[in-house]
Amino acid sequence: MDSCLYMASRSLGLSRFSILAEGLDDLEISAQSQWIDQLQPGNGIRLLAQETGRKHLQLLILLGSYYAFQPRSYRYKDSVEYFLTKAVSESKVLKEERLGRLALCLLGKIYVQVNNMKGDSIYNQLISQCREKGDKATEARAFAYRGIYTTLMPSTFQKKIADLQQAADLYKSISNREGEINSLTDVGYLLIASGQLQSAYEILLKALHLAEEIHYPYTHYNIDALAVVTVFQTRFGEPFRYSLQTIRVAEVCRDSIGWGYFYSRLSLLYKLEGREKESFDMSQKALNRFIVDRNPNVYNILNDVIIYLGNQNRKGEILPLILNISKSVNAPTTYLDQLFYHLAFSNCYLALRMPDQAEIHVVKMDSLETKSEKIRGQLRRSLITTQYAMVFMQRGQYQQAKEYLQKHFTAPSIAQRSLQNDLFVWRKLIAIDSVLGDYASGMSHYKKYTQLLDSNFKVTQTRQAEELQVIYETQEKERQIALLNNQAKLERANLQQAMVLKNLTIAGIIAVLIIAGLLYRQNRLKQRNNNMITHKNQQLQHLLTDKDWLLKEIHHRVKNNLQIVMSLLNSQSVYIDNDAALTAIQDSQHRVHAMSLIHQKLYNSENVSSINMSVYIRELVSYLKDSFDAGKHIHFELDIESLEMDVSQAVPLGLILNEAITNSIKYAFPGDRSGLIIVSLLNTGGTHYLLTVSDNGIGMPADIHKTGSLGMSLMKGLSEELGGNFSIENNNGTTLKISFVHDDARRRQNDMLAASWNSRN
């Protein structure tokens, strides 16, 4: 679902902001949301650091939503949890309960889509809160999200349908037509998959009427769903009408996402009517569209092309066609794409009279259908049995083929029991009876075959003719109306032109020609300038991309070199017996790791110029805790505000943290005493920050400033490099504080000083 939303928004040229910010109403945030479509969440995090109050809360939700709606979003679970959990807490402080409920709705999505029970718990809590506060809008969204994103399993099928129906009812009660239409459409899809066809038809038709009432242009998806369900119901004229309408609306809207599917649907209907040439032409149209889109669903329509080529004695074209297409489209990954992929190859080898090769692919189809039946029951079982029967017939194993063909009429399949397929199976059974000499069975099968032709096929043709007549009349009326409108426009244009020509003078014509010449010249100059600007922009973009790649490569290599240094130190420590020297080497390893971690973050980040200190400090603390095995007796508390920092400040700050935390772990709690180490990084106003590392240990010696230890000297020197003030005190433990100014502010101060110096000189 997330990938679908992502691809549709890109295909239609729409911003994803409207999807992610549903429920947020701040216009200023909308104006600052370019980072969403630019896929640069780091810019959103920087905006977050600049805001407070309600805007800060809304940005937290927007960032959480950004990661929650990434394709395969569970990979970003930690980011979603971080932003949305913080948003829930902040909403309570700001008394913005509705926004807090919105954050909970997004948080629950991450868990239900991987069948984590925590998701159900979150939604039950959210629905209870919504009912208590009378918030039907969020309650409807909670039911809709749970219905859409809950993992599809036999045990969840009906629950998903019930949740989506509940969402539709709630949307209707608050007059939210769009929400009601979406929920009803989702219910319709699930009902089709579960075989509840009449209920699906009624709900999808209701959704279509609602969409038409609000003049929604993109109705072709609802119309196509109705075409699908009426095909499965073996209706005749209705699916054809819906398919034609689907294509007409989709082409008018210029929405090409589903063209391949719509063309293939119409091809199937032509085939069911026996219009083989029209079916083949429409199949070719669908085939070309799928290839343009690199869509593996091409194998579905490819089967009709294979059968047609085989019937036209063009069998030599089949295998090269399949192999060329398999190189042009993406590999099939979904169950349905894989099923039709193997169906295409099995039909190919059957056409080439190679039953053993065909059976290999039929067996794979059987395996795929068996797995899928565990979720949604038998849907395409009769397709499998028919393919097995064709394999046995080519081998001359007619009795086995007959048994498999008879299964076609007993399999509870809604997708394959069409009139055309039933007639095909009866014809094959009659042929087998003839070969086996079973004339009694052959006469019985022939009688059923002719009865089916007499009772159904003639009625089918009549109903199709009636539907086609209605369609023809409708199209004829539309054509006549269009002709009348064009004629009226032409007459008005001619009248206006006559009046203009009457009033124009030779001087006016000359003036117009002169102006046209000037405009043409100006337009040519403008085009030339635009082409130059476009070329320069492309060059700059290539240079910027190369620069980012080089920076990432540099950070990667620096990180690798630091890892080599750590490995060398580790190897050296094996040959050292002196405890003091060994401790010094281990301390050096920790310092190198602190710097290596920074470069690792930079080359893994989208933003190669700065590092998120909140994430970095947490990982550094975790590393030191694990290195000293301190988790058994020392507890850590972290209070870190979000801060993006340049590498020139991040490295000294990371080394200071390494020294301070290492000293506390090693010396503050002798004899494995239990203790607490608190690390905080807080904004004290504007661009000023305060780093504090404190413990409740035994404290430092009174003459620590006089001993000149390497760690103390290093922290003082690094504080000066950071441009900060260093202080340390004993008060029920040791507290180290460093106040500093963000590098951006220091850079601005330096620029101002340089400008002042230049002006004086």
Buried (B, 14 or more C-beta within 10 A) or exposed (E): BBEEBBEBBEEEEEBBBEBBBEBBEBEEBBEBBEBBEEEBBBBBBBBBBEBEEBBBBBBBBBBBBBBBBBEEBBEBBEBBBBBBBBBBBBBEEBEBBEBBBBBBBBBBBBBBBEBBEEBBEBBEBBBEBBEEEEBBBBBBBBBBBBBBBBEEEEEBBEBBBBBBBBBBBBBBEEEBBEBBBBBBBBBBBBBBBBBBBEBBBBBBBBBBEBBEEEEBEEBBBBBBBBBBBBBBBBBBBBBBBBBBBBBBBBEEEEBBBBBBBBBBBBBBBBBBBEBBEBBBBBBBBBBBBBBEBEBBBBBBBBBBBBBBBBEEEEBEEBBEBBEEBBEEBEEBEEBBBBBBBBBBBBBBBBBBEBBEBBBBBBBBBBBBBEEBBEBBBBBBBBBBBBBBBBBBBBEEBBEBBBBBBBBBBEBEBBBBBBBBBBBBBBEBBBBBBBEEEBEEBBEBBBEBBEEBBEEBBEEBEEBBEEBBEEBEEEEEEEEEEEEEEEEEEEEEEEEEEEEEEEEEEEEEEEEEEEEEEEEEEEEEEEEEEEEEEEEEEEEEEEEEEEEBEEBBEBBBEBBBEBBEBBEEBEEEBEEEEEEEEBEBBBBBBBBBBBBBBBBBBBBEBEBBEBBBBBBBBBEBBEBBBEBBEBEEEBEBEBEBEBBBBBBEBBBBBBBBBBBBBBBBBBBBBEEEEEBBBBBBBBBEEEBBBBBBBBBBBBBBEEEBEEEEBEBBEBBBBBBEBBBBEBEBEEEEBBBBBBBBBBBBBBEEEEEEEEEEEEEEE
